[in-house]
Amino acid sequence: MKVTLPLGRIAGIKVGINWSVMVIFLLITVGLAAGRFPILQPDLSPATYLTAGLAAGVVFFLSLLAHELSHAIVARRNGVEVEGITLWLFGGVALLRDEAPDPGAELRISGVGPLVSLVLAVGFGVIAVALDAAGVTAIAVEVFAWLALINAVLAIFNLVPAAPLDGGRILRSILWRRRGDRYGAAITAARAGRSFGWILVFLGLLNFVAGAGLAGLWLVMIGWFLTMAAGAEEQHAMNRRALGGLRARDIMTPRPASAPPGITVERFLDDYVFRNRHSTFPLVIDGGVVGLVTLSRVKEVPRDLRATTTIDAVACPFDDVPVVGPDQPLEELLGQMSSGADGRVLVVDHGELVGIISPADVMRQIELGPLRDPADLARS
């Protein structure tokens, strides 16, 4: 999910919002200001309803942020690298670069989000009761009562044992501990998520036909999203299972062809690309890698500029290229490849470049996975 507006860092974690947040924020504000609040507290001014709706919407998204921050903070404390948090149409997502190292860490990371939402629900409920007892304006009581209700609903919904919901990840941690198979547990939780998603789609369609209108369509959208996300998680787990037991040295292209920095794109094409079958070339000087050039980057150089443009100008800097050792487990490379230079990873042993791994190398192993002995694919 791409960030449209960065909001800075909280506890060292990057936070941003996607443009789709405005859709749900508008729906919440209008729904409360024109629907719920006028029904519960009639005879107030439209400005009062709008102010209350805006306040409730803002605090609701702060509650979502707290939910996702708790996931990110606990993940970081358990040794999982956190890329950031993005709030979007269906709530929020904490982007984790790695997977939990053990079932206990998985349980802690997954369970803290619903726990925070439950604590917020109780806290807002207590505030609503206190304000009501103090005789504070009733519309303020309704705002906090709604915040208590929505956070309770968020917590309960997220506890459904179906990935990618938090409850699905809790289920995955329990199955992982019982079976000793991380990816088998993930596949089961993802399939539960797909089933739950289709149930929501079916219920949403029934509600729409029965006259629920937007509420029914919203349920269909949530169900469809869960179904697609669960399918992606299942495929991800199956891919990682197929790579189980393999290491970087097993699939890398050894002794990759390299090129010197400083030459023009034209010379690079004539002397290196057209004379080799490779599509990626590390830039090496005095035995050290300083960058990486791929054909996709070279293609961006107009033909009339190839004679004057050096490959350094289009190369990916070495600091942006993932580097691993030859014994790095292959399933751990997937996250690194997605953030690397066109998906490439360099394999370095004692300071020497010994190989390179491309997405095609990984895909071939994923296709070969079902042909290997299933006992070799289970990973604890």
C-alpha positions in Angstrom: 0.0 0.0 0.0 1.7 3.2 -1.2 2.0 6.2 1.1 0.4 9.4 -0.3 1.2 11.7 2.6 4.1 11.0 5.0 3.3 12.0 8.6 6.8 11.6 10.0 8.0 9.1 12.6 6.5 7.9 15.9 8.8 5.9 18.2 11.2 5.8 15.3 8.7 4.2 13.0 7.7 5.9 9.7 4.0 6.7 9.5 2.0 7.7 6.5 -1.5 7.7 5.0 -2.9 6.7 1.6 -5.3 8.9 -0.2 -8.1 6.3 0.3 -8.2 7.3 4.0 -10.2 10.3 2.9 -12.9 8.1 1.6 -13.6 6.3 4.9 -13.0 9.5 6.9 -15.7 11.2 4.8 -18.1 8.3 5.2 -17.6 8.2 9.0 -18.0 12.0 9.4 -21.1 12.2 7.2 -22.6 9.0 8.7 -22.3 10.4 12.2 -23.1 14.0 11.5 -26.1 13.3 9.3 -27.3 10.0 10.7 -26.3 8.7 14.1 -25.9 11.9 16.1 -29.1 13.7 14.9 -31.1 10.5 15.8 -29.6 10.1 19.2 -29.4 13.8 20.1 -32.0 15.8 18.1 -32.5 19.5 17.9 -28.8 20.5 17.7 -27.3 22.7 15.1 -25.8 21.2 11.9 -22.5 22.8 12.9 -22.5 20.9 16.2 -23.2 17.6 14.5 -20.4 18.2 11.9 -17.9 19.2 14.6 -18.7 16.1 16.6 -18.5 13.9 13.5 -15.1 15.4 12.5 -13.8 14.9 16.1 -14.9 11.3 16.2 -13.4 10.6 12.8 -10.0 12.0 13.8 -9.9 10.1 17.1 -10.9 6.9 15.4 -8.0 7.1 13.0 -5.7 7.9 15.9 -7.1 4.7 17.5 -6.2 2.8 14.3 -2.7 4.3 14.4 -2.3 3.1 18.1 -3.4 -0.4 17.0 -0.9 -0.6 14.2 1.9 1.1 16.3 1.5 -1.6 18.9 2.1 -4.3 16.3 5.2 -2.4 15.0 6.7 -1.7 18.4 6.3 -5.3 19.7 7.6 -6.6 16.3 10.7 -4.5 16.6 11.2 -5.7 20.2 11.1 -9.3 18.9 13.8 -8.7 16.3 11.5 -8.1 13.3 12.4 -5.1 11.2 9.6 -2.6 10.6 9.4 -0.7 7.3 6.6 1.6 8.5 2.8 2.0 9.0 0.3 3.1 6.4 -3.3 4.1 7.1 -5.7 3.4 4.2 -9.2 2.6 3.2 -9.6 -0.6 5.2 -7.9 0.7 8.3 -4.1 0.3 8.7 -1.2 -2.0 8.1 2.1 -2.3 9.8 4.7 -3.2 7.1 7.1 -5.8 8.5 10.2 -6.7 6.5 10.8 -10.1 8.2 8.7 -12.8 9.8 8.5 -13.6 13.5 11.4 -15.8 14.6 9.2 -18.2 16.7 5.5 -18.9 17.5 5.7 -17.0 20.7 6.9 -13.8 19.0 4.2 -14.3 16.4 1.5 -14.5 19.1 2.8 -11.4 20.9 3.0 -9.3 17.7 -0.5 -10.4 16.5 -2.3 -10.3 19.9 -1.1 -6.8 21.0 -3.2 -5.0 18.4 -6.7 -6.3 19.4 -5.6 -5.8 23.1 -4.8 -2.1 22.5 -8.2 -1.7 20.7 -10.0 -3.4 23.7 -8.2 -1.1 26.2 -9.2 1.9 24.1 -12.8 0.7 24.0 -12.8 0.4 27.8 -11.1 3.8 28.2 -13.6 5.6 25.9 -16.5 3.9 27.6 -15.3 5.0 31.0 -14.9 8.6 29.7 -18.5 8.5 28.2 -19.9 7.3 31.6 -17.9 9.9 33.5 -19.0 12.7 31.2 -22.6 11.6 31.4 -22.4 11.5 35.2 -20.9 15.0 35.3 -23.7 16.4 33.2 -21.5 17.3 30.2 -23.3 18.0 26.9 -24.9 14.9 25.6 -23.3 15.1 22.1 -19.8 14.7 23.7 -21.0 11.6 25.6 -22.2 10.2 22.3 -18.9 10.8 20.6 -17.0 8.8 23.3 -19.7 6.2 23.4 -19.3 5.7 19.6 -15.5 5.5 19.9 -15.9 2.9 22.6 -18.2 0.9 20.4 -16.1 1.1 17.2 -12.9 0.1 19.0 -14.7 -2.9 20.6 -16.0 -3.9 17.1 -12.5 -3.4 15.7 -10.9 -5.7 18.4 -13.6 -8.4 18.0 -13.5 -8.4 14.2 -9.7 -8.6 14.2 -9.8 -11.6 16.6 -11.7 -13.7 14.0 -9.3 -16.7 13.3 -8.8 -15.9 9.6 -5.7 -14.4 8.0 -4.8 -11.6 7.3 -6.7 -10.6 10.4 -4.8 -10.6 13.7 -6.9 -13.6 14.8 -5.6 -15.4 11.7 -2.0 -14.7 12.7 -2.8 -15.9 16.3 -4.2 -19.1 14.8 -1.1 -19.4 12.7 1.1 -19.1 15.8 -0.9 -21.8 17.7 -0.7 -24.2 14.7 2.9 -23.4 14.2 3.7 -24.4 17.8 1.6 -27.5 17.6 2.7 -28.8 14.2 6.2 -27.4 14.1 5.5 -26.3 10.5 5.5 -22.5 10.0 4.3 -22.4 6.5 1.8 -25.2 6.8 0.2 -23.2 9.7 0.3 -20.0 7.5 -1.5 -21.9 4.6 -4.2 -23.1 7.0 -4.8 -19.7 8.4 -4.9 -18.1 5.0 -7.4 -20.6 3.7 -9.6 -19.8 6.8 -9.3 -16.2 5.8 -10.5 -16.9 2.2 -13.5 -18.8 3.5 -14.4 -16.0 6.0 -14.0 -13.4 3.2 -16.4 -15.3 0.9 -18.9 -15.5 3.8 -18.7 -11.7 4.2 -19.2 -11.2 0.5 -22.3 -13.5 0.5 -23.8 -11.8 3.6 -23.1 -8.4 2.0 -24.9 -9.4 -1.1 -27.9 -10.6 0.9 -28.0 -7.4 2.8 -27.8 -5.4 -0.4 -30.7 -7.3 -1.9 -32.6 -6.9 1.3 -32.3 -3.1 1.0 -29.3 -2.4 3.2 -27.8 -0.4 0.4 -24.3 1.0 1.2 -23.8 -1.1 4.3 -24.3 -4.3 2.2 -21.8 -3.1 -0.5 -19.3 -2.1 2.2 -19.5 -5.6 3.6 -18.9 -7.0 0.1 -15.8 -4.8 -0.3 -14.4 -5.9 3.0 -15.0 -9.6 2.2 -13.5 -9.2 -1.2 -10.4 -7.5 0.2 -10.0 -10.3 2.8 -10.4 -13.0 0.2 -7.7 -11.4 -2.1 -5.3 -10.7 0.8 -5.7 -14.2 2.2 -5.1 -15.7 -1.2 -1.9 -13.6 -1.5 -0.8 -14.8 1.9 -1.4 -18.4 1.0 0.7 -18.1 -2.1 3.4 -16.3 -0.2 3.5 -19.2 2.4 3.6 -21.8 -0.4 6.4 -20.0 -2.1 8.5 -19.8 1.1 7.7 -23.5 1.8 9.0 -24.4 -1.7 12.3 -22.6 -0.9 12.7 -24.3 2.4 16.1 -26.0 2.9 17.8 -24.1 0.1 20.5 -21.4 0.6 21.8 -18.6 -1.6 24.7 -20.7 -2.9 22.2 -23.3 -4.2 20.6 -21.0 -6.8 23.0 -18.2 -7.4 24.7 -17.6 -10.7 28.4 -18.0 -9.8 31.1 -15.7 -10.9 28.7 -13.2 -12.6 30.0 -11.2 -15.5 30.9 -7.6 -14.4 31.7 -4.3 -16.0 34.0 -1.4 -15.0 32.4 1.9 -13.9 32.9 5.0 -16.0 32.3 3.5 -19.5 29.5 4.8 -21.7 26.2 3.0 -22.1 27.1 2.5 -25.8 30.3 0.7 -25.0 28.6 -1.2 -22.2 26.1 -2.6 -24.7 28.7 -3.4 -27.4 31.3 -5.0 -25.1 29.3 -6.6 -22.4 25.5 -6.9 -23.0 25.6 -8.2 -26.6 28.5 -10.5 -25.8 27.0 -12.2 -22.8 23.7 -13.8 -21.9 23.4 -11.9 -18.7 20.9 -9.1 -18.0 22.6 -7.8 -14.9 26.1 -6.6 -14.4 27.8 -5.6 -11.1 30.2 -2.6 -11.5 33.5 -3.7 -10.1 36.7 -1.7 -9.6 39.8 -3.0 -7.9 37.9 -6.1 -6.9 35.1 -4.2 -5.1 31.5 -3.8 -6.2 30.4 -0.2 -6.5 27.0 -0.6 -8.2 24.7 -2.7 -10.3 23.4 -2.2 -13.8 20.4 -4.0 -15.2 19.0 -3.9 -18.8 15.8 -2.3 -17.6 17.8 0.7 -16.4 19.9 0.9 -19.6 16.7 0.9 -21.7 15.7 4.2 -20.1 18.6 6.0 -21.7 17.6 7.5 -25.1 19.5 6.1 -28.1 21.0 9.5 -29.0 22.5 9.8 -25.4 24.1 6.4 -25.1 27.4 7.6 -26.4 27.7 10.4 -23.8 26.0 8.8 -20.8 28.0 6.7 -18.4 26.6 3.6 -16.8 27.3 5.1 -13.5 24.4 7.5 -14.1 21.9 4.7 -14.5 23.4 2.1 -12.1 21.9 1.3 -8.7 24.4 2.4 -6.0 26.0 -0.5 -4.0 24.4 0.7 -0.8 21.0 0.1 -2.3 21.8 -3.5 -3.4 20.9 -6.3 -0.9 24.0 -8.3 -0.1 23.9 -11.8 1.6 26.3 -14.5 2.4 26.3 -17.8 0.5 24.7 -19.7 3.4 21.7 -17.3 3.8 18.5 -19.3 3.8 16.7 -18.7 0.6 13.2 -18.1 2.0 14.7 -15.1 4.0 15.7 -13.4 0.8 12.2 -12.7 -0.5 11.8 -9.5 1.5 15.3 -8.3 0.6 14.7 -8.9 -3.1 11.5 -6.8 -3.2 13.4 -3.8 -2.0 16.6 -4.3 -4.0 17.9 -3.2 -7.4 15.3 -4.6 -9.8 15.0 -7.6 -7.5 18.6 -8.6 -7.6 20.7 -9.8 -4.7 24.5 -10.0 -4.6 26.2 -13.0 -2.8 29.5 -12.0 -1.1 31.8 -14.3 0.7 34.6 -12.8 2.8 34.4 -9.5 0.9 34.5 -11.3 -2.5 31.6 -11.3 -5.0 30.8 -14.9 -5.6 27.4 -14.9 -7.2 24.2 -13.0 -8.0 20.5 -14.0 -7.6 17.7 -12.8 -9.8 13.9 -13.1 -9.5 14.0 -15.7 -12.3 16.3 -17.9 -10.2 13.9 -17.8 -7.3 10.8 -18.5 -9.5 12.5 -21.6 -10.9 13.0 -23.0 -7.5 9.4 -22.2 -6.5 8.3 -24.2 -9.6 10.6 -27.1 -8.6 9.4 -27.0 -5.0 6.4 -29.4 -5.5 8.8 -31.9 -7.2 10.9 -32.2 -4.0 10.3 -34.5 -1.1 7.6 -32.9 1.1 9.5 -33.8 4.2 12.3 -31.5 3.1 10.0 -28.6 2.7 8.6 -28.4 6.3 10.4 -25.7 8.2 10.1 -25.0 11.9 
